[in-house]
């Protein structure tokens, strides 16, 4: 594949993402050096894939291409966008929906064999590609390269210093069954140090390492720093301080911060104004908090870059100064001023107006106590399969009691796709769970009811005919999933049509057939189940190689080969003589009986005789059980019946928006793991479980738990509330009830998520948010319009 990246019309996706990170994706993100906005785009996936030294698949490149195409079509609807790739490999939760969305918007997807980009006249480039042995070309105004990840030399140097051996790709080698441990005790590899990853998997690594690090720290030690003491300033004169951030001197070249400071000092009620270097890194947070203390102010306005991404750090700065964060306001200098104006005078005027509005708003702010509740340091695990047992053991070995609730009569769950080593690992895990003093297992048990919230759950479990109560601070949902049972293809009507799991169970014990045809994507990547099941292609490749070694002729009929990072399986299959024939989604092969043999009819009408048809069936959710638990727990399911999560469908620029909630409050104490969350490979389940356990340990080590939005919850004005109950029905978090004695609405602070639905619907203005009072808002608006 020949690429001309020096052409002004050829850019990488990383360059576009960097332009878009702070401003979101806009037309300027794809503007060419000539100033032109392109209308014909080509997105080229893995242009360097399979060159010598890079013979591996990068995790998120395919979905990066459809994500970028969707964003282009959203801001430039008339644009023509074509994606060029070999196979579409969208593995993650929600990734296939991006693929379908791109098609619905008119994006074309070309599966090509070879491709090269050559310059044309002006700003244009020409793409020459080969598809199905035919040559094509397409003239484009912009080519976007979705480039892969490869280990830099610094990574190799660091590995050598630490004594860590690299794998054959040049990334760090990790131990089997431990996704973050290197082959050197006490040294861990997270993120892309151990291989190409997407954003969700990188985040999983960062939390998963917690469970492994604790093994080397001796006795469990969970002693978080105490929260800073907040001063009571309710009886004091309002003294407002305005701190203008230079963003490490990057704003100084764009606007006159000194003139802004002088004008701010003249605003009414402003007691102090100062230019600071920053307040988003540990040193600058400490430095700025000391300046706030020294200034003697009791209310703060921070004029900073982007509160959306760094709000928690800004609030921490204020709290370290001893002030309640309800007595602070934040102004976006970067997005609202610097990025949208060229004229320095306009920048100055707008910044002053925004600060004036914030001053008026914070002037009316009132402090309120931080709410906290005792935390129960126990865990409940619903499900006794592999992921549930791994959760239970990792939590229990850190000193916290765990209750496992298994509705079946045995532990271990489904083992259809596990190889012998993985089955041995599972049996060893079951033995460790059985011998743990911190783990209580209830078999043939039914989860009946749940009350409470993160830190204080009380579950009702039925065992035989008796209901027992189990308390816990966190809950793991490890309900697993099921294998799809196919319709058609003569499955169930002819013993010669089986699934990959059935083939795996008999491949070593029965005589191999002469001819085998495998059909991929049965029950996956369609309208009913728009996701990749992760295990099907790798199972097919491994079984195909085994059959070839026994002398069978093997043909794999596929739409895309998703070998999910195991390109060694694919290469071994190719080298062993396995044949690959592609078919399209709307034209699946047919299976027919033909006297004493089976016949596979391909989309072009060609017929091939076979002795065995193996269907690569997908993974489906245990939807009935999941819906019952979802209703009891108030935890949402996705479209396919798996338990939802916040960040998994947003692996790119939007991911940061999903990560701004405090770490320990992002799940409300409920953690979906393993196949209950989405289809996963064995290795991915290991990582996902370690991630969720790491998050849970952060909670379990706390003696007290703050309310999800401790200072920003809804409140009720008792003198105005009529007790009509409209807000009760409007609250999506069931955080309100009517006090039958006083006939007024009462807010449960540990369930309230500060969404404001109650404020909008209350007919008597009795409901409000602590940080969004009506008089504050009116004064702020008046200051903007003055």
C-alpha positions in Angstrom: 0.0 0.0 0.0 1.6 3.3 -1.1 0.8 6.4 0.8 1.7 10.0 0.1 1.2 11.6 3.5 3.2 14.8 2.5 0.4 15.8 0.2 -1.7 18.6 1.8 -4.8 16.6 1.0 -3.7 13.6 3.0 -4.0 13.8 6.8 -4.1 11.2 9.6 -7.0 10.6 11.9 -4.8 11.4 14.9 -4.2 14.9 13.5 -7.9 15.4 13.1 -8.6 14.1 16.6 -6.0 16.4 18.1 -7.7 19.4 16.4 -11.1 18.2 17.7 -10.2 17.3 21.2 -10.8 20.8 22.7 -13.4 22.2 20.3 -15.2 19.0 19.3 -15.4 18.0 15.7 -16.2 21.0 13.5 -15.6 21.9 9.8 -12.3 23.5 10.6 -11.1 20.1 11.8 -10.9 19.0 8.2 -10.1 22.3 6.5 -7.2 22.0 4.0 -4.2 24.3 4.1 -5.6 26.1 1.1 -8.6 27.0 3.2 -11.0 24.7 1.4 -13.5 22.5 3.1 -13.5 19.1 1.2 -16.6 17.5 -0.1 -15.2 14.1 -1.3 -13.5 12.1 1.4 -11.7 8.8 1.4 -10.9 7.1 4.8 -8.1 4.5 4.5 -7.9 2.0 7.3 -4.5 0.5 8.3 -2.4 1.8 5.4 0.7 0.2 7.0 -0.9 -3.0 8.2 0.9 -6.2 7.3 4.2 -4.5 6.4 7.3 -6.2 7.7 7.4 -5.7 11.5 3.7 -4.7 11.8 2.0 -8.0 11.0 -0.7 -7.5 13.6 -4.2 -5.9 13.8 -4.6 -2.7 15.6 -7.6 -2.8 17.9 -9.9 0.1 17.1 -9.0 1.2 13.5 -12.1 -0.1 11.8 -14.5 1.6 14.2 -12.3 4.8 14.1 -13.0 4.9 10.4 -16.8 4.7 10.7 -16.9 7.0 13.7 -14.9 9.6 11.6 -17.2 9.1 8.6 -20.3 9.7 10.8 -18.9 12.9 12.2 -18.1 14.2 8.7 -21.6 13.4 7.4 -23.1 15.2 10.5 -21.3 18.4 9.9 -21.1 18.2 6.0 -24.3 16.3 5.0 -23.6 16.7 1.3 -20.1 15.2 1.6 -19.3 11.9 -0.2 -17.4 9.6 2.1 -15.9 6.3 1.2 -14.1 3.9 3.6 -11.4 1.6 2.3 -10.5 -1.4 4.4 -9.8 -5.1 4.1 -12.2 -6.4 6.8 -14.4 -4.5 9.1 -13.3 -5.3 12.6 -15.5 -3.6 15.2 -15.1 -5.5 18.4 -16.2 -3.2 21.2 -19.6 -2.7 22.8 -21.6 -0.5 20.5 -19.1 -0.4 17.7 -21.2 -2.1 15.2 -23.9 0.5 15.7 -21.5 3.1 14.4 -21.0 0.9 11.4 -24.7 0.8 10.7 -25.1 4.5 11.4 -22.5 5.2 8.8 -24.3 3.1 6.2 -27.6 4.8 7.0 -26.0 8.2 6.4 -24.8 7.2 3.0 -21.2 6.3 3.7 -19.8 3.8 1.2 -17.6 0.9 2.5 -15.2 -0.7 0.0 -13.4 -3.9 1.1 -10.2 -3.9 -1.0 -7.2 -6.1 -1.5 -4.6 -3.5 -2.3 -4.6 0.3 -2.5 -2.3 3.2 -3.3 -2.8 7.0 -3.1 -1.3 9.2 -5.9 -1.4 13.0 -6.3 -3.7 14.6 -8.8 -4.0 18.2 -10.0 -4.5 20.9 -7.4 -5.4 19.7 -3.9 -6.9 16.4 -5.0 -5.6 12.9 -4.7 -6.4 9.7 -6.6 -7.0 6.3 -4.9 -6.2 3.3 -7.0 -7.4 0.0 -5.5 -8.0 -3.6 -6.4 -11.2 -5.4 -5.4 -12.2 -8.9 -6.4 -9.3 -9.0 -8.9 -10.6 -5.8 -10.6 -8.9 -2.4 -10.7 -10.7 0.8 -9.7 -9.8 4.4 -9.0 -11.5 7.3 -7.2 -10.7 11.0 -7.2 -10.8 12.6 -3.7 -10.4 16.0 -2.2 -9.2 14.6 1.1 -7.8 11.3 2.2 -7.8 10.5 5.9 -5.4 7.7 7.1 -6.5 5.6 10.1 -3.0 4.7 11.2 -2.1 1.9 13.7 -0.1 1.8 16.8 3.4 0.4 17.0 5.9 0.3 19.9 8.3 3.3 19.9 12.0 2.9 20.7 11.5 4.5 24.1 9.2 1.6 25.0 11.9 -0.9 24.1 14.5 1.1 26.1 12.3 1.2 29.2 11.5 -2.5 28.9 15.2 -3.3 28.8 15.9 -1.1 31.9 13.2 -2.9 33.8 14.2 -6.4 32.6 10.8 -6.9 30.9 10.9 -9.1 27.8 9.1 -7.8 24.7 6.6 -10.0 22.8 7.1 -10.8 19.1 5.4 -7.5 18.1 7.7 -5.4 20.3 5.2 -4.6 23.0 5.6 -5.7 26.6 5.1 -9.4 27.3 2.4 -10.1 30.0 1.7 -13.3 32.0 -1.0 -15.7 31.0 -4.3 -15.1 32.9 -3.1 -11.8 34.3 -3.7 -9.0 31.9 -1.4 -6.4 33.5 1.4 -8.3 35.1 4.8 -8.6 33.3 7.2 -11.5 33.7 9.0 -9.4 36.4 7.4 -9.5 39.8 6.2 -6.0 40.9 6.3 -4.5 37.4 3.0 -3.9 35.6 2.1 -2.9 32.1 -1.0 -0.8 31.4 -2.5 0.8 28.4 -0.8 0.4 25.1 2.5 -0.6 26.6 1.3 -4.2 26.3 -0.3 -3.9 22.9 -2.7 -1.8 20.7 -5.9 -0.8 22.5 -8.9 1.4 22.3 -9.9 3.9 24.9 -12.2 1.7 27.0 -9.6 -1.1 27.2 -6.9 1.5 28.3 -9.2 2.7 31.0 -9.9 -0.9 32.1 -6.1 -1.5 32.4 -5.7 1.6 34.6 -8.2 0.3 37.1 -7.3 -3.4 36.7 -3.8 -2.9 37.9 -5.1 -1.9 41.4 -6.1 -5.5 42.2 -2.6 -6.8 41.3 -0.6 -4.1 42.9 -2.3 -4.8 46.3 -0.7 -8.3 46.3 2.7 -6.7 46.7 1.8 -4.1 49.4 1.3 -6.5 52.3 -1.8 -6.0 54.4 -4.6 -4.2 52.6 -4.3 -0.5 53.1 -7.2 1.6 52.1 -6.8 4.9 53.9 -7.8 7.7 51.5 -6.8 11.2 52.5 -9.4 12.9 54.7 -11.4 15.6 52.9 -10.3 19.1 53.6 -12.1 21.0 56.4 -14.5 23.6 55.0 -14.8 27.0 56.7 -18.2 28.4 57.8 -18.5 31.8 56.1 -22.2 32.2 56.4 -22.0 35.2 58.7 -19.2 37.0 56.9 -19.3 39.8 54.4 -19.2 38.6 50.8 -15.6 38.9 49.6 -15.2 37.6 46.0 -11.9 36.7 44.5 -11.4 36.3 40.7 -8.5 34.1 39.6 -7.7 34.3 35.9 -5.8 31.3 34.6 -3.1 31.9 31.9 -3.2 28.1 31.1 0.6 27.9 31.7 1.1 31.2 29.8 -0.6 30.0 26.6 -3.4 32.6 26.9 -1.0 35.5 27.2 -0.2 35.6 23.5 -3.9 35.6 22.6 -5.5 38.2 24.9 -4.4 40.9 27.4 -4.8 39.2 30.7 -3.3 42.2 32.7 -5.9 44.6 31.2 -8.7 42.0 32.1 -7.4 41.8 35.7 -7.5 45.6 36.0 -11.0 45.8 34.8 -12.2 42.9 37.0 -10.8 44.6 40.1 -13.2 47.5 39.4 -16.3 45.2 39.5 -18.6 45.6 42.5 -18.0 43.1 45.3 -14.7 41.9 43.9 -12.2 41.9 46.8 -9.3 40.4 45.0 -8.2 39.6 41.4 -5.1 37.7 40.3 -3.5 36.0 37.3 -2.5 32.4 38.0 -0.5 29.9 36.1 -3.0 27.0 36.3 -5.1 25.0 38.7 -5.4 21.6 37.1 -2.1 19.8 38.0 -1.2 18.8 41.6 1.4 21.6 42.0 -0.8 24.3 40.6 -3.9 23.1 42.5 -1.9 23.4 45.8 -0.4 26.8 44.7 -3.7 28.3 43.7 -5.5 27.0 46.9 -2.8 28.7 48.9 -3.4 32.0 47.0 -7.1 31.8 47.6 -6.5 31.4 51.4 -3.9 34.2 51.4 -6.3 36.6 49.6 -8.9 36.3 52.4 -11.8 35.9 50.0 -14.8 33.7 50.8 -16.2 33.3 47.3 -14.2 32.4 44.2 -14.6 32.8 40.4 -12.1 30.8 38.4 -11.6 32.0 34.8 -10.1 28.9 33.3 -9.8 26.9 30.1 -12.5 24.2 30.0 -14.6 23.3 33.1 -16.2 20.5 31.2 -13.1 18.4 31.4 -11.5 19.7 34.6 -14.4 20.6 36.8 -13.5 18.2 39.6 -10.0 19.6 39.7 -11.3 23.1 40.0 -13.7 22.2 42.8 -10.8 20.4 44.6 -8.8 23.7 44.3 -11.6 25.6 46.0 -12.1 22.9 48.7 -8.4 22.8 49.5 -8.7 26.5 50.2 -11.3 25.7 52.8 -14.3 26.9 50.9 -17.5 25.1 50.0 -17.6 24.5 46.2 -21.1 26.0 46.2 -19.3 29.3 46.7 -17.4 29.0 43.4 -18.1 29.7 39.8 -16.2 28.9 36.6 -15.8 30.9 33.4 -14.6 29.2 30.1 -12.0 31.5 28.6 -10.8 29.1 26.0 -13.9 27.9 24.2 -16.1 30.9 24.9 -13.6 33.7 24.3 -10.2 32.8 22.8 -11.3 30.2 20.3 -14.2 32.2 18.9 -12.7 35.7 18.5 -9.7 37.1 16.7 -10.1 40.7 17.8 -8.3 41.3 21.2 -10.7 44.0 22.2 -13.7 41.8 21.6 -12.0 39.0 23.6 -11.4 41.5 26.5 -15.0 42.7 26.5 -16.6 39.3 26.4 -14.3 37.9 29.1 -15.2 40.8 31.3 -19.0 40.2 30.7 -18.7 36.5 31.5 -16.7 37.2 34.7 -19.2 39.9 35.8 -22.1 37.4 35.3 -20.2 34.8 37.4 -19.5 37.3 40.1 -23.2 38.1 40.4 -24.1 34.4 40.5 -21.5 33.5 43.1 -22.6 36.5 45.2 -25.9 34.7 45.9 -24.4 31.3 46.5 -25.0 29.7 49.9 -22.9 27.0 51.4 -24.4 23.7 52.4 -23.1 20.7 54.4 -21.4 17.8 52.6 -23.7 14.7 53.0 -22.1 11.3 53.7 -23.3 7.9 54.9 -21.6 4.9 56.4 -20.4 2.4 53.9 -20.9 -1.4 54.2 -17.6 -3.0 53.3 -19.1 -6.1 51.7 -19.9 -7.3 48.2 -22.6 -9.3 46.5 -21.8 -11.2 43.3 -24.9 -12.3 41.3 -23.7 -15.3 39.2 -21.2 -18.1 39.9 -19.6 -18.4 36.4 -16.0 -17.5 35.6 -16.4 -13.7 35.8 -18.4 -13.9 39.0 -15.9 -16.3 40.7 -13.0 -14.1 39.7 -14.7 -11.0 41.1 -15.4 -12.9 44.4 -11.9 -14.1 44.8 -10.2 -10.8 44.0 -12.4 -8.9 46.4 -12.2 -11.6 49.2 -8.4 -11.8 49.1 -8.3 -8.1 49.9 -10.1 -8.7 53.2 -13.7 -8.0 52.3 -16.6 -10.5 52.8 -18.3 -11.6 49.6 -21.6 -13.4 49.0 -22.0 -15.3 45.7 -25.6 -16.0 44.5 -25.8 -18.7 41.9 -29.1 -19.8 40.6 -27.8 -23.2 39.3 -26.5 -26.2 41.1 -22.8 -25.8 40.3 -20.2 -23.1 39.9 -18.3 -22.4 36.7 -20.9 -21.3 34.2 -20.7 -22.1 30.5 -17.4 -23.6 29.3 -18.3 -24.1 25.6 -15.5 -22.0 24.1 -12.8 -22.6 26.7 -9.7 -24.5 25.8 -8.0 -27.0 28.1 -5.7 -24.5 29.8 -8.6 -22.1 30.4 -10.7 -24.9 31.9 -7.8 -25.8 34.2 -7.6 -22.2 35.3 -11.3 -22.2 36.0 -11.2 -25.4 38.1 -8.3 -23.9 40.1 -10.4 -20.7 40.7 -13.4 -22.8 41.9 -11.1 -24.5 44.4 -9.8 -21.2 45.7 -13.4 -19.8 46.1 -14.5 -23.0 47.9 -11.6 -22.7 50.4 -11.9 -18.9 51.0 -13.1 -17.9 54.5 -14.3 -14.6 53.1 -16.6 -16.0 50.5 -20.1 -17.4 51.1 -21.7 -19.3 48.2 -25.5 -19.8 47.8 -26.4 -22.3 45.1 -29.9 -22.8 43.7 -30.5 -19.3 45.0 -32.8 -16.7 43.6 -32.2 -12.9 43.9 -35.6 -11.6 44.8 -35.4 -8.0 45.9 -33.0 -5.1 46.6 -33.3 -1.9 48.7 -30.8 0.9 49.2 -28.0 2.5 47.3 -24.2 2.4 46.9 -22.7 1.6 50.2 -25.9 0.4 51.8 -27.6 -2.3 49.8 -29.9 -4.9 51.4 -30.8 -7.8 49.2 -33.4 -10.5 49.6 -32.3 -14.0 48.5 -34.5 -17.1 48.3 -32.8 -20.4 49.1 -35.2 -23.3 48.8 -38.3 -21.9 50.5 -36.6 -19.5 52.8 -35.8 -15.8 52.3 -32.6 -14.4 53.8 -31.3 -10.9 53.9 -27.8 -10.0 52.6 -26.2 -6.6 53.1 -23.4 -5.1 50.9 -21.8 -1.9 49.7 -21.3 -3.0 46.1 -23.0 -5.5 43.7 -21.4 -7.3 40.8 -23.7 -8.4 38.0 -22.1 -11.6 36.6 -25.1 -13.2 35.0 -23.2 -14.4 31.9 -24.8 -15.0 28.5 -25.9 -17.8 26.2 -24.9 -19.4 23.0 -27.2 -18.5 20.1 -29.2 -21.5 18.8 -29.5 -21.1 15.0 -32.5 -21.3 12.8 -32.1 -22.8 9.3 -29.0 -24.2 7.7 -30.5 -27.7 8.5 -29.4 -27.2 12.1 -31.3 -29.6 14.4 -32.5 -31.6 11.3 -29.2 -33.1 10.2 -26.5 -34.3 12.6 -23.8 -33.2 10.1 -24.7 -29.5 10.9 -23.2 -28.5 14.2 -21.8 -25.4 16.0 -18.2 -24.5 16.8 -18.7 -25.4 20.4 -20.0 -28.8 19.5 -17.1 -29.3 17.2 -14.6 -28.3 19.9 -16.0 -30.9 22.3 -15.5 -33.8 19.8 -12.6 -32.7 17.6 -10.0 -34.8 19.5 -12.2 -37.9 19.9 -13.9 -38.5 16.6 -12.6 -39.3 13.1 -12.2 -36.1 11.1 -14.5 -35.6 8.1 -12.9 -35.2 4.6 -14.6 -31.9 3.8 -15.7 -29.2 6.2 -17.4 -25.9 5.6 -17.6 -23.3 8.3 -20.1 -20.4 8.1 -19.4 -17.3 10.1 -21.6 -14.6 11.7 -24.6 -16.9 12.6 -26.6 -14.8 15.0 -24.3 -11.9 15.1 -23.8 -8.6 13.2 -27.4 -8.5 12.0 -30.5 -6.2 12.8 -31.5 -8.3 15.8 -28.0 -8.6 17.3 -25.9 -5.7 15.8 -22.6 -6.7 17.5 -19.6 -9.0 17.0 -19.5 -11.9 19.5 -15.7 -11.9 19.7 -15.2 -15.6 20.0 -16.6 -17.0 16.7 -13.8 -16.2 14.3 -11.0 -17.3 16.6 -12.8 -20.5 17.4 -13.3 -21.2 13.7 -9.6 -20.5 13.0 -8.4 -22.7 15.8 -10.7 -25.6 14.9 -9.9 -25.2 11.2 -6.2 -25.5 11.9 -6.8 -28.6 14.0 -8.9 -30.2 11.3 -6.2 -29.4 8.6 -3.6 -31.1 10.8 -5.8 -34.2 10.7 -6.1 -34.1 6.9 -9.5 -32.4 6.4 -10.2 -29.9 3.7 -11.6 -26.8 5.3 -13.3 -23.8 3.8 -14.4 -20.8 5.9 -17.3 -18.7 4.5 -17.1 -15.3 6.0 -18.3 -11.7 5.8 -15.3 -10.3 7.7 -12.6 -12.2 9.6 -12.5 -10.7 13.1 -9.5 -12.5 14.6 -9.5 -10.0 17.4 -5.8 -9.4 17.9 -4.9 -13.1 17.2 -3.5 -12.7 13.8 -1.3 -15.7 14.5 -4.4 -17.9 14.3 -5.3 -16.4 11.0 -1.8 -16.7 9.5 -1.6 -20.3 10.7 -4.9 -21.1 9.0 -3.7 -19.5 5.8 -0.4 -21.3 5.9 -2.1 -24.7 6.6 -4.2 -24.4 3.5 -7.6 -23.3 4.8 -9.7 -21.7 2.1 -11.5 -18.4 2.7 -14.5 -17.3 0.6 -16.3 -14.0 1.4 -20.0 -13.5 1.2 -22.2 -10.4 1.7 -24.7 -9.9 4.5 -27.8 -10.1 2.4 -26.7 -13.3 0.6 -25.8 -16.0 3.2 -24.8 -19.5 1.9 -27.5 -22.2 1.8 -27.1 -25.7 3.2 -29.0 -28.5 1.4 -29.2 -32.2 1.6 -27.9 -34.0 -1.5 -28.4 -37.8 -1.3 -25.6 -39.1 1.0 -23.8 -35.7 1.4 -24.4 -32.1 2.2 -24.2 -29.3 -0.3 -23.3 -25.7 0.3 -24.7 -23.2 -2.2 -22.7 -20.0 -2.4 -24.1 -16.5 -3.3 -23.0 -16.8 -6.9 -24.8 -20.1 -7.3 -21.8 -22.2 -7.0 -22.3 -25.5 -5.2 -19.8 -27.3 -3.1 -20.2 -30.7 -1.5 -19.2 -31.2 2.1 -19.3 -33.8 4.9 -19.7 -31.4 7.8 -21.1 -27.9 8.2 -20.0 -25.9 11.2 -21.9 -22.8 12.2 -20.0 -20.1 14.0 -22.8 -19.0 16.4 -22.7 -15.9 18.4 -23.3 -15.0 22.0 -26.7 -13.6 23.1 -27.7 -12.1 26.4 -29.7 -13.9 29.1 -32.3 -11.3 28.5 -35.1 -12.6 30.7 -32.9 -12.9 33.7 -31.2 -9.5 32.9 -34.5 -7.7 32.6 -35.6 -9.0 36.0 -32.4 -7.8 37.6 -32.6 -4.5 35.7 -36.0 -3.9 37.1 -35.0 -4.7 40.6 -31.8 -2.8 40.6 -32.8 0.2 38.4 -29.7 -0.5 36.3 -30.3 0.0 32.5 -29.9 -2.6 29.7 -28.7 -1.8 26.2 -30.6 -2.6 23.1 -29.4 -6.2 23.0 -30.3 -7.0 26.6 -26.8 -6.7 28.1 -26.1 -4.4 31.0 -25.2 -0.9 29.9 -22.1 1.1 30.7 -21.2 4.8 30.4 -18.0 4.9 28.3 -17.9 1.8 26.1 -19.8 3.3 23.2 -17.8 6.5 23.2 -14.2 5.6 22.5 -13.1 8.9 21.0 -13.4 12.6 21.6 -16.7 12.2 23.4 -15.2 9.8 26.0 -14.0 12.6 28.1 -17.5 13.8 28.7 -18.4 10.4 30.1 -15.5 10.5 32.6 -16.2 13.8 34.4 -18.2 12.2 37.2 -16.3 11.4 40.3 -14.6 8.0 39.9 -16.1 6.3 42.9 -19.6 7.5 42.0 -19.7 6.6 38.3 -21.5 3.3 38.8 -23.7 3.9 41.8 -22.1 0.8 43.4 -23.2 -1.7 40.7 -20.7 -3.3 38.4 -21.6 -5.4 35.3 -18.8 -7.8 34.5 -18.0 -10.4 31.9 -20.6 -11.5 29.4 -23.4 -9.8 31.4 -21.9 -6.5 30.0 -21.2 -7.6 26.4 -19.7 -10.5 24.4 -16.0 -10.9 25.2 -13.1 -13.2 24.7 -11.6 -15.0 27.7 -8.7 -12.6 27.9 -11.1 -9.6 27.7 -13.2 -11.0 30.6 -10.1 -11.2 32.7 -9.3 -7.6 32.1 -12.9 -6.4 32.5 -13.2 -8.2 35.9 -9.9 -6.8 37.2 -11.1 -3.3 36.1 -14.4 -3.6 37.9 -12.9 -5.1 41.1 -10.3 -2.3 41.1 -13.1 0.3 41.0 -15.1 -1.6 43.7 -12.0 -1.7 46.0 -11.9 2.1 45.9 -15.4 2.1 47.3 -15.0 -0.8 49.8 -12.1 1.0 51.5 -14.2 4.0 52.4 -15.8 4.3 55.8 -18.2 6.9 54.5 -19.7 7.5 51.1 -20.7 10.9 49.8 -24.0 11.4 48.0 -23.6 11.1 44.2 -23.8 14.9 44.0 -23.3 15.7 47.6 -23.5 19.5 47.3 -25.6 19.8 44.2 -28.7 17.8 45.0 -32.3 19.0 44.7 -34.0 20.6 47.7 -37.6 21.2 48.6 -39.0 24.5 50.0 -41.3 23.2 52.7 -43.4 26.3 52.8 -44.2 26.2 49.1 -44.6 22.4 48.6 -48.3 21.3 48.2 -47.5 17.6 48.3 -49.1 17.0 44.9 -46.6 14.3 44.0 -45.9 15.4 40.4 -42.2 15.5 41.1 -42.3 11.9 42.4 -43.4 10.6 39.0 -41.0 12.9 37.2 -37.8 11.8 39.1 -36.0 9.2 37.0 -33.9 8.0 40.0 -36.8 7.3 42.4 -35.1 9.8 44.7 -38.3 11.4 46.1 -41.3 10.3 48.2 -44.2 12.0 49.9 -43.9 12.4 53.7 -47.4 11.3 54.6 -47.5 13.1 57.9 -46.3 16.5 56.7 -47.7 16.0 53.1 -44.6 17.4 51.4 -42.0 15.9 49.0 -38.8 14.6 50.5 -35.5 14.2 48.6 -33.3 11.2 49.2 -29.8 12.7 48.7 -28.1 9.4 48.0 -30.3 8.7 45.1 -30.6 12.2 43.6 -28.5 12.8 40.5 -29.2 16.5 40.2 -30.9 16.2 36.8 -33.4 19.0 37.5 -36.5 17.3 36.3 -38.3 18.1 39.6 -37.4 21.8 39.2 -38.8 21.9 35.7 -42.1 20.2 36.6 -43.0 21.6 40.0 -46.0 23.9 39.6 -45.3 25.8 42.7 -41.6 26.5 42.4 -41.0 24.5 45.5 -38.1 22.5 44.1 -34.6 23.8 43.3 -31.0 22.7 42.9 -28.5 23.8 45.5 -26.2 25.4 42.9 -28.9 26.7 40.6 -31.2 29.0 42.6 -33.6 31.2 40.7 -32.3 34.5 42.0 -28.7 33.4 41.1 -29.7 32.8 37.5 -31.7 36.0 37.1 -28.8 38.1 38.4 -26.3 36.3 36.2 -28.5 36.9 33.1 -29.0 40.6 34.0 -25.2 40.9 34.3 -24.8 39.3 30.8 -27.3 41.7 29.2 -26.3 44.9 31.1 
